[in-house]
Amino acid sequence: MNVKILELMSNNVITAQPHQTVGQLKEKMAKRSLSSVPVVSPDNIPVGVVSASDILATEKEGTAISNIMTEKVYTIPEYEDVSVAARMMRNHKIHHLIVTQEKKVVGVISSYDLLKLIEGRRFIMKNPPTPKSKGVGKRSKAES
């Protein structure tokens, strides 16, 4: 399945700056139905991620995003195969990866994007299992 991240990612990325407030980001996320937003430096390099659960856990809307963001950012180059993205999401138990080109944010790929890919294809088992008959198989040493 040689589909590249570039073919599947969302490239209209909404980002946030570390100095913005939770209230500002909450409004952006609600307006566009987003479940996570990359936090970027002025050079558009990812420095964190804020998820909907991070927003819900914060009571004060005036809190800076830098105080609630997750600093561990998982990125993937746009030219990488989608199977690598799927493996990263599964291994790290996350639903979004930030797509980069020369370390700068160019997109986001989510588990839902991967599901859309699978939904559009029909998978058929290459070698379906064959039914076994009773008594057929390797002989035990006692029978020899």
N, C-alpha and C positions, 0 to 999 in steps of 0.2 A: 504494500500500500504506500507508494512513494509520494504521499501528499506532504507538501512543505507547510510550515507554520504560516508563511506569507500568504498562502492561498486560503487559509482558514481564519486567520486572526481578525479581530475588530481593529481597524486602524483609526477610527475616530475616537481617540482616547481623551477622556476627561481626567485631568491631573489636578493635584493640589500642591500648595507650597507649605513648608513646615510652619510658617508664621501665621497661616490662616487659622480661623477658629473652628471649633466643632460645629457651632451654629451655622456658619457659612457652608461648610462641607455637607452637613446634614440636609440643608436645603437643596444643594446640587444633586446629591444622591437620590433624594426623594423625587425630585423633578424628572430625573432621567431613569429611575428605577435601577440604580446601580447597587451592587452588593459589595463592591470594593473599589478603591481608587488609589492609584500609585501616587506617592508623594515624591516630588522631584526637586532637584537643586535648580538654581537659575540657568544652568547649562543643560537642563533636561535629562539629567542623570538620576536614576532612581535611588532614593535614600530611605524609603520606607513604603509601607502599605497601610491603609486604613480600611477596615472592613465594617460592615453594618453592625456586627456584634461589638466592635470597639466603640462605635458611636452610641449604641444602646447602653453600654456600661458606663458612659460618662454622663454625669448629672449636670455639669456646668457647661453651657453652650459657649461661654467665653474662653474656655480652655484652648490653648494652642494645640494644633494637630501634632506637633513634634512631641507633645507629652503623652499622646495615646497611640501613636503609630507603632507598628511592628517594624523594627529596624532590619530584621532578617528578610531580605528581598530575594525571591527566586526569579531569575531571568533566563530567557532562552533566546538565542539568535534567530532572526527571521528565516534564515535559510535551512534551519534544522528540520528534521522529519517529525511529523506529528506523533509518532510512536515514542519519541524521546519525551515529548511534552506529557503524554499519558503516563509514562513511567515516573516522571518527576512528580506529577500530581499525586499519583498513588503512593509513592514512597514517602512523600512529605505530608500527605493527608491535607492537601490544599485544593482549591477549586479554580485558581487563577494563576497565570504566569505572566510576567511582564515581558513583552517582546522587545528586543533591542537590536539596534544596528550601530555598530561602533560605540557601544556602551550607552547610547541615548535611547529613550523610550520612543518606539514607533507603533506600538500596538499592545493588545492584551489578548490572550487566548484563555478560554475558560473550559471547564469540563462540559458545559453545555454545547460549546462549539464542537468538541469531540463527539458528543452524542449525536449531533446533527449529521456529522460525517458518517457515522455508523448507520443511522436511520436511513440515509440515502442509498445505502448499499445493501444488497441481500447476501448474507453469508451462507455458504453451503459447506458442510463438512467435507473435506477432501476424501477421507477414508472412513466412512461410517462404520461403526462396529458391526461385526458379523455375529449372528446368534450362535451360541454354542449348544451342541446337543449333549444330553446327559451321557456320561461315560466316555465321551470323546476327549482326547488329550494325551498327555504324556503318561506312559505306563509307570507304575511304581516298581521299585526293585523287586518287590515280593512277587509281582506278576511275571517277571522275566524268567 
